[in-house]
Amino acid sequence: MVSAAASDAYDYVIVGGGSSGCVLAHRLSARPQNRVLLIEAGKDTPPGQVPAEILDTLPAAVFHGTKHTWPGLMVTTTPIGHNSGERPPTRFYEQGRVMGGGSSINAQVANRGLPRDYDEWERRGAEGWNWDKVLPYFKKLERDLDFDGPMHGKDGPLPIGRTPRDKWPVFAKVLAETYKAAGYEDLKDQNGDRFDDGYFPVTSSQEDGHRVSVAMAYLTPDVRQRPNLTILPETKVRKILFEGKRAIGVTAETSGGERTFRAGKEVILTAGALQTPAFLMRAGIGPADHLKSHGIDVLVDRPGVGQDLQDHVGLYICAYLKKASRPPRTVRKPQYAALRFSSSGEGALPSDLYITAGTHTAWHGMGRRLAYFFVWLNKPYSTGRVTLTSPEAGLLPQVEFDLLSDSRDMARLSEGARFLSKLTQTAPMRDIIEDAFPAVFNQKVREMMIVNPYNTFKLEAIGTLLDGPKAFRKFLIRKGITGGTTLADLAADPSLMEEYLRTKSMGVWHPSCTAKMGRADDPRAVVDPQGRVYGIEGLRVSDASVMPNLPTANTNIPTIMIAEKIADAILSA
């Protein structure tokens, strides 16, 4: 029996102040009799104190070291066994550790995905999660600034909008013309009632020239003043507490030392697809053999915990942006138009490829002189895993994405990369860009992008050199950036393309599916369609980890939808 002070007793203890956690704190505390505690490991961003880099429409928070991300979170993306069986190299993975989670640091693309994504969820055992059942929750979360009608919400907490086309920079207008010339239709609305291939304005959760995180939208001053809601930032949950097979609370490391917080009704994990499975496994919920190997007593054997990890995978191409086509320095928003299109061949699915592109690749002088194009695989087959490195609380898990481990993914991303390479060579694009090259985002580049005086000086100097003679620019790109690999080389040699993608492609920061919803008799399922952990009472999961598979979408809006729907299930019980 665990005792706790009366002040530390709540009905619901929410572990993680990311997108889902903020939604649940808002919705559950709206009922006055519910005592709700929201715990976040990172800093709070209360109204009037939101950092400038989080408000910036250029996703600038990731350029501030680990100020708003988990330090030390390293992952592998290449499958084990590549390069003659050697373990692949690790790379830092940017995951939000701040109130609002990913919504405070990501690109804030408000993309729902396609109806087939959610119809497939239901076929995989997530009963009640088909398109018709999730659409009301997509509408509930949003306050669409541009569209009305049966596909859009007007009264939700989160503003959803698009930049009017007459305010697009030259680059975005030419990009749209290029898509049209390639035979794609203008769909007008990314989240409208057209679900086929085409281009559209990028939809984002921004308003009045600044970003709006889920923390800003859902944890408003009025919400924060509710006497039944407690928010604890900079507090690290150490473990989940149980009586038998019932979760009764958590212990957490606070500024005043370790404290116990009792949950009279439920503990709700909203720590994300990389950390939520680690919490479950350290609590004895997961693959029995793996838990035993770490000396953890098995509470419930659920083989799917930590398995089926997915992320979208893509390739960056950058290009020198001619001076006449550069937006003013005051224009910070990088992307305006996007394209979804279909691959062909083995494993092809409708709209399984996506291109986003823009200017202002980064905050610095070099970034202002480059345009970027990013093609990613919208429906991957490859899966990875999250496993424990130690049973000790606070140690980050081992994350292996195994991107492109399925040959169907390699073939389709290669096709998308060749298409993008051709697109950069079309006549309209050649009028505004030149010297397109394959780009990488590795540890060296990441360190160069951190905001500090040294990088400011160095990258402004490199930017000035890019504006120099064309021959010198080509030399600088070939020798200093790409190492000699050109787009023409990749397009002409399938084996070189495959090797390049396997080692240089990257995830899109959309981890998901590591505690997926499904039927009780599915050994890979971890939670039921209401997010309740199988075999345990009083423990629920509500974040991207419960997705049965990855939707054709950026994952932030689907994650908010999940939280809205699960909150409704809790309040309706």
N, C-alpha and C positions, 0 to 999 in steps of 0.2 A: 504494500500500500504506500503510495507516494503522497506526502503531505505538501501543501502549498499555502502560502499566505492568502487571505481572502482577496487582497488586491491583485494577486496573480492568478485568479480563477476567472476563466472566460467560458463562453459557450463554444466559440470557434477560434482556433489558433491557426492562422494562415502563415505558412513558411515560404517567404519569397515575395518581395514587393515589385515584381515585374509586371508586365501587362496584365496577366491573369490575376495576380494577387491584388492589384489595385481595383480591378472590376469587382472581385468578390468582396473586398472590404467595403466598397461603396454599396453594393446591393444587399449584403447580409446585414449591415448596420442600419439600413433604411428601416428595418423593423426594430423599434425601440427596445423590445424585450431581449434582443440578441446582444450579448456582450462579445465584442469582436476584437481580436488582437492581430495586427499585421506586423510581421517581423521581416526586416530587410537588412542584409549584411552591409550594403553600401550606404552612402549618404542620402539624406532626404533632400527633396527639391520643393520646399513649400512655396506657396504663392508669394511673389515678390523677391524670392531668393533663388530662382532658377538660373544656373550658370549660363553665361553668354554662349558658350560653345554648345550647350544643349538647345538653346533657342535658335541658333544659326541654321538657316535652311541648307547650307552646305553641311553634310554630316561631319561636323568638326570634332565632336567629342572623342572619336577614336584616335585623333591626332594629339592627344594629351597624355601619352604614355599609358599608365594603368590607373589613372585618376578615377575613371568611371568603369573600369573593366576588372575582371578577376586576374590578379597577377599570378603568373606561373602556370596558367592553364595551357598546356601543350597537348597537341593532338598529332596523329599521323593521318595522312590522307591517302597515300599510296598503299595498295594491298601488300600485306606481308607475303614474302616469297618473290617479289619483284627484285631485280638486280641480284640474281643468283642466290636467293633465299635470305639475303641480308634484311635486317629490320630496317624499314624505311626511316628517313629523317623525320623529326618532329618539327612542328611550327607552332608559334603562338596563335591562339584562337581567341578572337575578341568577343567576349560575352559580357553583357552589361552587369555591373555591380553598382547599382544606383537605383533610387526610386524610379519606377517606370521601366526598369530593365532595358531590354532591347529597344523599346520605343523611344528611349531617351538618347540612344546613340546610333540607331540604324538609319536607313534611307527613308523611312516612313512611307513607303509605297503602300497605298491602301487597296490591295488587290484581293478580291474574294476567292478567285479561282473559278472553276467551271462546275455546272451541275453534276457532270459525270463523276467528279471527285467524291462528292458526298453520297451519291447513289452507290458508289463502290464501297464507301465506308459501311453502309448498311448491309451490303452483300457480304462483307467480311465479318459481320456479326455485331456491328454498332447499331442496334435497332433504334429507330427514331432519329437517325442522323442523316436521312436522305435530304436531297435538295429542298424539297417542299417544307421539311421540318426545320432546316437551319436558316432558310431565307428570312423568316421573321426576326431571328436574332441578329443577322447581319444588319437588318433595317433598324433594330432596336438600338444598336451601338452608335449609329451614325446620325450626324446632322449634315446632310448633303447640301453644299452651298450652291450647286448648279442645277441639279435635276430634281424633279418631283415625279410622282406616279408610283405604280405598284412595285417597282424594283428598288425604291429608295426610301430611306428614313429621313425625317426632318426634325425630330425632337430628341435625338440621342445626344450623349455627352461629347462625342468625338467629331470635330469638324472634318469633313471630307470634301476636297475641292480639286480643281484643275486650273492651271494658268490659261487665261483666254489666249487664243491663237494670235490675236493681234499684238500680244505682248511677248510672243516667243522670240528668242534671239534668232539670228540668221541661220545658225547651225541647225536648230530644231526645224525650221521651215524647210530647209533643203533636205533634211533627213526624211520628213514626211513626203516630199515630192519624190524622193528616191524610192520609198516604199510603194508609192502609187505607181511609179513607172515600172516597178517589178511585178505589178499585177495584183497588189493587195488592196483591199477595200478599206476605206476610212470608217471605222466602227463608232466613232464619236465618243463612246462611253465605255471605259474599261470594265465597268460593273453594270452594264446595261443588259438588254435582253437579246443581244447578239453574242453567240458563243462559238462562232467560227473563227477562222484565221483573219487577221487584219491588223491595222495600226490604230492608235488612239492616243489621246493625251494621257500622260501619266497621272494617276489619281494619288493624292497624298493627304496625310492628316496634318495639314498646315493651314494657317489663317492669318491674315493681316501681316504677311511677310515674315512670319516666324513659325517654328515647329511647335506642335502641340503633342506632348507625350501623353501616354495613358494616365500617368500620375497627375499631370496638369488637368486633364479632362475629367477624371473621375474623383480625384481627391481635392476637390475645390474647397475654398474657405468654409462654406456651409457644412460640407461633409466632415471636414476636420474638426469642426466644433461640436459634433455629436458626442454627447457624454458617454455613449456606449461603445465608442470606437477608440482604441489605443493604437498608436503607431510607434513602433520602436525601430528606428534606423540604427545603422552601425552595430548591429547585434547578430551574432553568428549562432545559429542553432547547432547544437552538438549532437543531440540524438533524440529519437522519438521514444517516449515512455509508454509502457504497456502494463496492463493487468491482464494476465492470460493472453488472449488474442484480441484484446480491445485496446486501441490507442487512447491514452488518457491525458497526453500532454507532451511537452518537450522540455529539455534543458537547453539553456542558451548562455553564451558568453556575452555579457554586457559590460559597459564601462565600469560598473560597480562590482563586477565579479560574476560568477555563475549563478543563474537563477532558474527556478522551475516555474513553468507556466502550465497550468492545468486546463484541459479542454473538456468541458462537461458534455459536449455533443460530438465534436469532430476536430481532428487535426487535418488540415488540408494542405497538401504539398503543391506549391506553385513555383518550384525552384528551377524549372526548365528541364529540357530533355537530356542534359548532361549531368545535372546534379540531383534531380529527383530520383533516378534509379540508384544512385549512390546512397542516398538516404534510406531507400527501401532495403538495399542489400545489407547495409550496416545494421539495420534493424532485424535481419534474419529473414527477409522476404526476397526470394530470388532463386536462381539455379542452385540446387542443394549442393552439388559437388564443388561449385565455385565458392560458396559460403564456407563449406567445411575446410577448404584449402586455406582459408584465412582464419580458421579457428572460431568461426561465428556459428552459434547455435541456430539451427534451422527452425524458424517459426512457421513459415509457409513455403513450400516448394513451388515456385512459379518460374519455370524455365525462361519465360519471355522477358523477365526484368533485365534491362540493359541491352537486349537484342534488337535486331531490326532497325538500327540507327540509320537514318537517311538524311541527306542534304542535297540540295541542287548543286550541280557542278558545272563550271563554265570556264571560259577563256577570255582574257582581256586582250584587246588590240588598241593601241594608242596611235595617234597621228599628230603631226605638227599642224597647228591651227593657224592659218594665215591671218595676218594682222587685221585685215578689214572684216574678218568674220568673228573676231573675239568680242564677247560682251564686255561692257564696262566692269571695272573692278568691283563696283557696288552691287552687281548682280551676282548673287551667291548660289542660287538654286542651280544644280548642275543638269538635271534631266527634265525633258518636257514631253517627248514622244517615245513610244515603245511599240514593238511588233511581236505578235505571237504567230507562229507558223508551224507547219507540220513537216516532219522528216519522212523518209521513205525507207524501204528495206526492212530487214529483220527487226522486230520489236517496235516498229513505227506506231505512233499513236497520234490522233488529231491534236494539233496545237501543242506538241511536246517540246518545242523549242521557243526561246524567247530572247529578244534583243532589246537591251536598254542602252542608251548612248547619251552623251552630253559633253559639256565643256566644264572647265574648272575641275580637273581631275583631283586637285588638292588645293590647299590654302596658299601655297607658296608660288614664287616666281616661275618655276618650271611648270607647275600645275596649271597656271593661267595660260600657258602657251600650248597646251596639249588638249586635244579632244580624246574621248575614250569611247570604245564600243565593247560591250560585254554580251556575249552569247552564252546562254546556259540551257542545260537540259531540264525541262520543266517536269518530266515524269521519269525519274530514274528507276532502274531495277536493282541497282547495287545496294547492299546493306552492310553496315558495320556493327560495332558493339561498344558498349561502355562496361568496363569491369573495374573492380577495386584494385588498388595498389596496396592497400592496407586496411584493416578494420578500424584504424584510429580515426576518430572524428576530426574533420577539418582538412584531411589530406585529399587532394583532388584526385579524381578517378583517372584511369587510363582510357583514352578515347581513340578508337580506330575507325575511321570513316570508310575505308576501303572504296573510295570513289573510283568509278570506272572498272571495278572488278568484274562486272558483267559485260561480256563482249557486245551486247546490244547497246549498252550505254556508250561504249567507245565508238561504235560505228555511227551512232546518231549525232554525238557531239562533233565528231570529225566532219560530218556532213554540214552541220551548222557552222563550224569554223570556216569551211571552204566557201559557204554562201556569204558569210560576213566578209571574208577576204575579197570576194568579187564585188561586194557592195561598196567597199571603200575605193574601188577602182573605177566606179561609174563616173560619167562626165559631170553630173551635178556635184558629186562629192569632191571631185578633183579641183573644182573651182574654189573650194573653201579649205581643203586639207591637202597635205602631201606627206610623203615619207611615212606611210603607215607601217607599224611594226608590231610583232607579238610582244606582249608585256607580261611581267610577273609581279606578284605581290609577296615577296619573301621577307625574311627577317631583316635583311640589309635595307630594303626599300622601306619597310615599316619604321626602322630607326631613323631613316632620313626624313620621314614625314612627321615626326614628333615636333611640336611647336617649341622652338627655342631659338635664341639669337644666332647660334652657329648655323643651324639648318636654314634659317632665314637668309643669312648672307650667302651660304654656299649654293642654295637652290635658286636664288635670284641671279647669281653669277652664271649658273648653268643655263638658266632661261635666257639670259642675254646672249650666251654663245649660240643657242638654238636660233636666235634671230639673225645670226651672222650669215656668211656665204653658204649657199645650198650644199656645195661639195663638203664643206667642213661639217655641216649638220648631219649629212649622211654618214660621214666618218664617225662622228660622236655617237650617233645612235647605234651604228654597227659595232663599234669597238667598246663603247662605254655602257651600253644598255642591253643589247640583245646577245652579245657574244658572237655575232656573225650570222645567226639564224634569221632568215627573212620569211615574209609571208609567202613569197613565191616558192621558196624551198619547201615549206610545209604543204602548200597546195599541190605541188608536183610529186611529192613522195609520200605515199600512204604510210609507210613504215616510220618515216621521220615524224609525220604528223602524230602517229600513235604514241611514239616515244615522248614527243614534246608534251602532248596532253597528259600522259601518265605522270610526268614529273613536274609539269608547270601549271596544269589546271588547278582550280581551287574551288572550295565550297563557297556558298553564298550566305553563310551564317544563318541557315535555316535548319538547325538540328531538330529532329523529331522522331516519334514512333518508338521510343524505348520503354514505354509502359502502356502499351496500346489497349484500346477498348476492344472488347470482343465477347464471344459467348463463353460461359463458364467451362465448357468442355473443350475449348481451344487452349492447348497447352502454352501457346505463345501469347495469349491474352493475359493482361495483368489486372485490368479494371473492368467493371461492368459499364453499360451505357450511361450510367449516372456518375461515373468516375470513382465508384467505391472499389477499394482494393479487395480482390477475391480472397476469402479465407480470413479476413480481418474485419472487426467492427470498429467504427469510429475513425476510419482513415480513408481519405479520398485524395485523388490526384486531379488537378485541373490545370494543365499547361500543354505545350506542344508534344509532350511525350505520349499523350493518350491518342494521338492521331493514328488510325489504323494503317494509313500510308500517306505519303507526302502529296499534298494537293498541288494543282497547277497554279501556284500562287506564291508570292511572298507570304511568310507565315504569320506576320503580326496580326493582321485583321482576322484570319481564321482562329488564332489563339484567343483573341478578345471575344469572338463569337462563342467559342467553347466555354469560356468563363461565364458569359451571359447565360448560356443554356444550362450549365451545371448549377449556377446560382439559382436559377428558376426551379430546377429540380429539388434543390435543398429547401427552398422556401415553400415549395408545394407539398413536401412530404408530410 
